[in-house]
Amino acid sequence: MKQLNLSGKTALVTGGNLGIGRAIVLSLAQCGADVAFTYYSHKSEGEETAREVLALGRKAPLFHLDATDGAQVKKVANQAASALGGQIDILINNAGHLVGRSTIAEMSDEHWFKTINVNLTSTFYVTRAVLPFMSGGWGRIVNMSSLAAHNGGGPGAVAYAASKAAVITFTRGFSKEVAGQGITVNAVAPGLILETPFHETFNTDEGIRGAINATPLNRGGTPEDVANTVLYFASDLGSFITGETAEINGGLHFA
């Protein structure tokens, strides 16, 4: 349990106000970290999450962020680092979105680039902006991929699947760049995670039941299932693992 003690560590979580991001924020705080986090919409949920972190005795600076805007990312990273005492030890690139479903034949340029930017470019922007504040020979970066990166996603999700597959490759390549600085870079690839805006918005009840029936563990995942894996990578428990992707799908798919 000592290895899950994040007291004295600071973290930044993008998209930390809802669903998986919220679970990650609370888990990091419960382990002793001060956690800055961002939201794009649903500000009130972000404020509620911040109150829960503050009740744990941890700092919880909250920032609005469009993670596809490089200038805004740099500004918020600077503000978050300042609020956390000048250091960001842990970065969780959670911000992302399906955007919508479209076949390639019908897909607009706008849809393609919006999907790529919100999932892949945002990961690049935030990582680049945070890196100067991740010093001292210890750092943890966890990126959010998806089961779709392996199986191509559901109908109309080619752009999303491609962007999430690119996140895995980004993770592998970047892990080599910063290994000498004591920074590990890993990813998580959730499958069906219930109680999240993503699946409430883009999945049907029939689709969810079908996925659960096809899952060997015979249930959908929870945001806490993902947060627990993130904690492993973000702590000393995963200190000798870098460039890897954890599959969180109940046995539905093996990478």
DONU-318455 format. One record per residue (C-alpha): residue number from 0; residue in one letter; x, y, z. Coordinates in Angstrom, 3 decimals. Each point is the difference from the previous one (the first is absolute). Layout:
BEGIN
{NUM, 'a', {X, Y, Z}}
...
//
This chain:
BEGIN
{0, 'm', {0.000, 0.000, 0.000}}
{1, 'k', {2.922, 2.351, 0.539}}
{2, 'q', {0.623, -0.128, -3.735}}
{3, 'l', {-3.456, 1.458, -0.588}}
{4, 'n', {0.759, 2.925, 2.252}}
{5, 'l', {0.044, 3.078, -2.249}}
{6, 's', {0.410, 2.508, 2.821}}
{7, 'g', {2.133, 2.887, -1.170}}
{8, 'k', {-0.770, -0.715, -3.659}}
{9, 't', {-1.938, 2.274, -2.320}}
{10, 'a', {-2.149, -0.961, -2.957}}
{11, 'l', {-1.823, 1.490, -2.959}}
{12, 'v', {-2.985, -1.844, -1.487}}
{13, 't', {-1.656, 1.270, -3.169}}
{14, 'g', {-3.736, -0.542, -0.237}}
{15, 'g', {-0.126, -0.752, 3.702}}
{16, 'n', {-3.516, 1.158, 0.782}}
{17, 'l', {-2.039, -2.972, -1.223}}
{18, 'g', {0.040, -3.771, -0.353}}
{19, 'i', {3.420, -1.610, -0.234}}
{20, 'g', {1.815, 3.289, 0.510}}
{21, 'r', {-1.885, 0.741, 3.190}}
{22, 'a', {0.775, -3.479, 1.376}}
{23, 'i', {3.681, 0.537, -0.779}}
{24, 'v', {0.049, 3.405, 1.722}}
{25, 'l', {-1.598, -1.381, 3.142}}
{26, 's', {2.238, -3.081, 0.069}}
{27, 'l', {3.171, 2.073, -0.276}}
{28, 'a', {-1.210, 2.297, 2.773}}
{29, 'q', {-0.936, -2.945, 2.217}}
{30, 'c', {3.601, -1.202, -0.355}}
{31, 'g', {1.296, 3.378, 1.166}}
{32, 'a', {0.685, 1.973, -3.191}}
{33, 'd', {-1.009, 3.591, -0.636}}
{34, 'v', {-1.973, -0.090, -3.251}}
{35, 'a', {-0.598, 2.764, -2.503}}
{36, 'f', {-2.521, -0.932, -2.648}}
{37, 't', {-1.798, 1.451, -2.979}}
{38, 'y', {-3.460, 0.010, -1.505}}
{39, 'y', {-1.331, 1.033, -3.400}}
{40, 's', {-3.702, -0.023, 0.887}}
{41, 'h', {-2.077, -0.937, 3.064}}
{42, 'k', {1.737, 2.472, 2.290}}
{43, 's', {-2.321, -0.726, 2.946}}
{44, 'e', {1.068, -3.645, 0.044}}
{45, 'g', {3.601, 1.166, 0.033}}
{46, 'e', {-0.670, 2.251, 2.954}}
{47, 'e', {-1.643, -2.879, 1.864}}
{48, 't', {3.007, -2.240, -0.701}}
{49, 'a', {2.297, 2.769, 1.276}}
{50, 'r', {-2.000, 0.236, 3.215}}
{51, 'e', {0.434, -3.735, 0.559}}
{52, 'v', {3.757, 0.277, -0.499}}
{53, 'l', {0.219, 2.966, 2.365}}
{54, 'a', {-1.927, -2.019, 2.598}}
{55, 'l', {2.840, -2.528, -0.145}}
{56, 'g', {2.427, 2.756, 0.970}}
{57, 'r', {1.581, 0.254, -3.446}}
{58, 'k', {0.301, 2.914, -2.429}}
{59, 'a', {-2.428, -0.059, -2.921}}
{60, 'p', {0.547, 2.911, -2.415}}
{61, 'l', {-2.535, -0.183, -2.824}}
{62, 'f', {0.485, 1.483, -3.469}}
{63, 'h', {-2.084, 0.317, -3.141}}
{64, 'l', {1.931, -1.407, -2.952}}
{65, 'd', {-0.456, -0.635, -3.682}}
{66, 'a', {2.831, -2.504, -0.337}}
{67, 't', {0.041, 0.414, -3.788}}
{68, 'd', {1.185, 3.596, 0.349}}
{69, 'g', {3.778, -0.028, 0.405}}
{70, 'a', {0.266, 3.535, 1.374}}
{71, 'q', {-2.739, -0.650, 2.554}}
{72, 'v', {1.643, -3.269, 1.034}}
{73, 'k', {3.293, 1.740, 0.673}}
{74, 'k', {-1.730, 2.687, 2.071}}
{75, 'v', {-1.951, -2.503, 2.110}}
{76, 'a', {3.070, -2.203, 0.518}}
{77, 'n', {1.869, 3.012, 1.349}}
{78, 'q', {-2.922, 0.914, 2.266}}
{79, 'a', {-0.379, -3.566, 1.253}}
{80, 'a', {3.705, -0.306, 0.755}}
{81, 's', {-0.075, 3.293, 1.890}}
{82, 'a', {-3.026, -1.114, 2.035}}
{83, 'l', {1.796, -3.258, 0.834}}
{84, 'g', {3.226, 1.634, 1.162}}
{85, 'g', {1.884, 0.011, -3.285}}
{86, 'q', {0.120, -3.756, -0.588}}
{87, 'i', {-2.210, -2.512, -1.814}}
{88, 'd', {1.064, -3.556, 0.813}}
{89, 'i', {-2.875, -1.902, -1.589}}
{90, 'l', {-1.840, 0.757, -3.242}}
{91, 'i', {-3.150, -1.844, -1.037}}
{92, 'n', {-1.010, 0.803, -3.589}}
{93, 'n', {-3.640, -0.950, 0.365}}
{94, 'a', {-1.700, 2.637, -2.182}}
{95, 'g', {-1.550, -1.529, -3.109}}
{96, 'h', {-3.244, -0.708, -1.786}}
{97, 'l', {-1.620, -2.109, -2.708}}
{98, 'v', {-1.470, 3.259, -1.416}}
{99, 'g', {-2.541, -1.903, -2.084}}
{100, 'r', {-0.478, -2.982, -2.280}}
{101, 's', {0.641, 0.269, -3.714}}
{102, 't', {1.052, -2.344, -2.769}}
{103, 'i', {3.126, 0.937, -1.920}}
{104, 'a', {-2.076, 0.456, -3.163}}
{105, 'e', {-2.165, 2.616, 1.705}}
{106, 'm', {2.603, 1.513, 2.339}}
{107, 's', {0.761, 3.702, -0.251}}
{108, 'd', {3.488, 1.431, 0.352}}
{109, 'e', {-1.243, 1.811, 3.100}}
{110, 'h', {-1.113, -3.219, 1.683}}
{111, 'w', {3.282, -1.768, -0.763}}
{112, 'f', {2.252, 2.749, 1.286}}
{113, 'k', {-2.172, 0.754, 3.023}}
{114, 't', {0.190, -3.654, 1.056}}
{115, 'i', {3.744, -0.247, -0.565}}
{116, 'n', {0.614, 3.273, 1.816}}
{117, 'v', {-2.097, -0.713, 3.086}}
{118, 'n', {1.588, -3.412, 0.566}}
{119, 'l', {3.527, 0.116, -1.437}}
{120, 't', {1.040, 3.624, -0.452}}
{121, 's', {-1.243, 0.836, 3.490}}
{122, 't', {2.261, -2.718, 1.418}}
{123, 'f', {2.973, 1.532, -1.815}}
{124, 'y', {-0.841, 3.576, 1.029}}
{125, 'v', {-0.493, -0.775, 3.683}}
{126, 't', {3.014, -2.283, 0.247}}
{127, 'r', {2.264, 2.583, -1.614}}
{128, 'a', {-1.297, 2.760, 2.247}}
{129, 'v', {0.351, -1.993, 3.232}}
{130, 'l', {3.421, -1.508, -0.659}}
{131, 'p', {1.993, 3.058, 1.204}}
{132, 'f', {-1.724, -0.330, 3.397}}
{133, 'm', {0.748, -3.714, 0.340}}
{134, 's', {3.518, 0.009, 1.387}}
{135, 'g', {1.926, -1.541, 2.848}}
{136, 'g', {0.581, -3.446, -1.478}}
{137, 'w', {-3.544, -1.310, 0.580}}
{138, 'g', {-3.058, 0.376, -2.181}}
{139, 'r', {-3.054, -1.915, -1.137}}
{140, 'i', {-2.056, 0.533, -3.143}}
{141, 'v', {-3.083, -2.086, -0.791}}
{142, 'n', {-1.839, 0.420, -3.294}}
{143, 'm', {-3.563, -1.035, -0.787}}
{144, 's', {-0.416, -2.377, -2.918}}
{145, 's', {-2.911, -2.360, -0.627}}
{146, 'l', {-0.982, -3.528, -0.944}}
{147, 'a', {-0.944, 1.606, -3.321}}
{148, 'a', {3.726, 0.421, -0.690}}
{149, 'h', {0.200, -3.796, -0.369}}
{150, 'n', {-3.330, -1.021, -1.486}}
{151, 'g', {-0.827, 3.062, -2.095}}
{152, 'g', {-2.917, 1.096, 2.164}}
{153, 'g', {-3.695, -0.195, -0.693}}
{154, 'p', {-1.888, 1.244, -3.053}}
{155, 'g', {1.147, 3.415, -1.177}}
{156, 'a', {2.964, 0.151, 2.401}}
{157, 'v', {2.952, -0.317, -2.396}}
{158, 'a', {1.326, 3.484, 0.771}}
{159, 'y', {-0.286, -0.619, 3.728}}
{160, 'a', {1.668, -3.410, -0.231}}
{161, 'a', {2.833, 1.424, -2.094}}
{162, 's', {0.610, 2.823, 2.462}}
{163, 'k', {0.066, -2.373, 2.966}}
{164, 'a', {2.357, -2.385, -1.797}}
{165, 'a', {2.299, 2.954, -0.624}}
{166, 'v', {-0.049, 0.743, 3.734}}
{167, 'i', {1.513, -3.444, 0.609}}
{168, 't', {2.777, 0.648, -2.495}}
{169, 'f', {0.583, 3.468, 1.478}}
{170, 't', {0.307, -1.665, 3.412}}
{171, 'r', {2.574, -2.498, -1.215}}
{172, 'g', {2.131, 2.538, -1.832}}
{173, 'f', {-0.087, 2.686, 2.662}}
{174, 's', {0.814, -2.467, 2.771}}
{175, 'k', {3.439, -0.432, -1.574}}
{176, 'e', {0.615, 3.748, -0.154}}
{177, 'v', {-0.480, 0.595, 3.717}}
{178, 'a', {1.085, -3.276, 1.585}}
{179, 'g', {3.380, 1.497, 0.858}}
{180, 'q', {-1.776, 2.663, 2.064}}
{181, 'g', {-1.673, -2.580, 2.220}}
{182, 'i', {-3.378, 0.572, -1.671}}
{183, 't', {-2.200, -2.949, -0.952}}
{184, 'v', {-2.622, 0.304, -2.722}}
{185, 'n', {-2.808, -2.542, -0.248}}
{186, 'a', {-3.544, -0.217, -1.303}}
{187, 'v', {-3.280, -1.615, 0.942}}
{188, 'a', {-2.514, -1.345, -2.512}}
{189, 'p', {-3.459, -0.333, 1.563}}
{190, 'g', {-2.735, -2.049, -1.589}}
{191, 'l', {-3.631, 0.369, 1.064}}
{192, 'i', {0.059, 2.268, 3.060}}
{193, 'l', {-3.449, 0.725, 1.386}}
{194, 'e', {-1.104, 3.099, 1.925}}
{195, 't', {1.856, 2.286, -2.404}}
{196, 'p', {-1.312, 2.701, -2.361}}
{197, 'f', {1.737, -1.752, -2.910}}
{198, 'h', {-2.056, -3.177, 0.091}}
{199, 'e', {-3.158, 1.731, 1.162}}
{200, 't', {0.187, 2.221, -3.095}}
{201, 'f', {1.287, -2.298, -2.740}}
{202, 'n', {-1.157, -3.509, 0.937}}
{203, 't', {-3.453, -1.562, -0.081}}
{204, 'd', {-1.379, -2.228, 2.742}}
{205, 'e', {0.108, -2.878, -2.476}}
{206, 'g', {3.642, 0.700, -0.838}}
{207, 'i', {0.955, 0.133, 3.670}}
{208, 'r', {-1.777, -3.288, 0.752}}
{209, 'g', {1.725, -1.615, -2.967}}
{210, 'a', {3.427, 1.144, 1.170}}
{211, 'i', {-0.632, -1.243, 3.541}}
{212, 'n', {-1.188, -3.388, -1.283}}
{213, 'a', {3.177, -0.302, -2.080}}
{214, 't', {2.266, 0.907, 2.936}}
{215, 'p', {1.460, -2.990, 1.879}}
{216, 'l', {-0.312, 1.792, 3.348}}
{217, 'n', {-3.664, 0.578, -0.896}}
{218, 'r', {-0.236, 3.650, 0.989}}
{219, 'g', {0.833, 3.451, -1.199}}
{220, 'g', {2.876, 1.865, 1.570}}
{221, 't', {-0.245, 2.934, 2.391}}
{222, 'p', {1.935, 3.260, 0.070}}
{223, 'e', {1.718, -1.324, 3.132}}
{224, 'd', {1.279, -3.017, -1.948}}
{225, 'v', {1.862, 2.377, -2.281}}
{226, 'a', {1.134, 2.270, 2.842}}
{227, 'n', {1.509, -2.959, 1.862}}
{228, 't', {2.162, -0.887, -2.985}}
{229, 'v', {1.020, 3.623, -0.437}}
{230, 'l', {1.064, 0.053, 3.655}}
{231, 'y', {2.271, -2.971, -0.637}}
{232, 'f', {1.786, 1.829, -2.806}}
{233, 'a', {0.019, 3.305, 1.910}}
{234, 's', {1.607, -1.455, 3.112}}
{235, 'd', {3.218, -1.836, 0.809}}
{236, 'l', {-1.808, -3.321, -0.547}}
{237, 'g', {0.510, 0.398, -3.747}}
{238, 's', {3.444, 1.572, 0.135}}
{239, 'f', {1.628, -2.538, -2.363}}
{240, 'i', {-2.730, 0.119, -2.631}}
{241, 't', {0.024, 2.535, -2.822}}
{242, 'g', {-1.320, 0.147, -3.543}}
{243, 'e', {-2.746, -2.502, 0.822}}
{244, 't', {-3.771, 0.027, -0.374}}
{245, 'a', {-2.265, -1.628, 2.577}}
{246, 'e', {-3.137, -1.624, -1.408}}
{247, 'i', {-3.003, 0.627, 2.264}}
{248, 'n', {-2.822, -1.928, -1.639}}
{249, 'g', {-0.893, -3.039, 2.132}}
{250, 'g', {1.551, -2.426, -2.475}}
{251, 'l', {-2.031, 1.217, -2.995}}
{252, 'h', {3.179, 0.525, -2.028}}
{253, 'f', {3.633, -0.964, 0.422}}
{254, 'a', {2.569, 2.280, -1.631}}
//
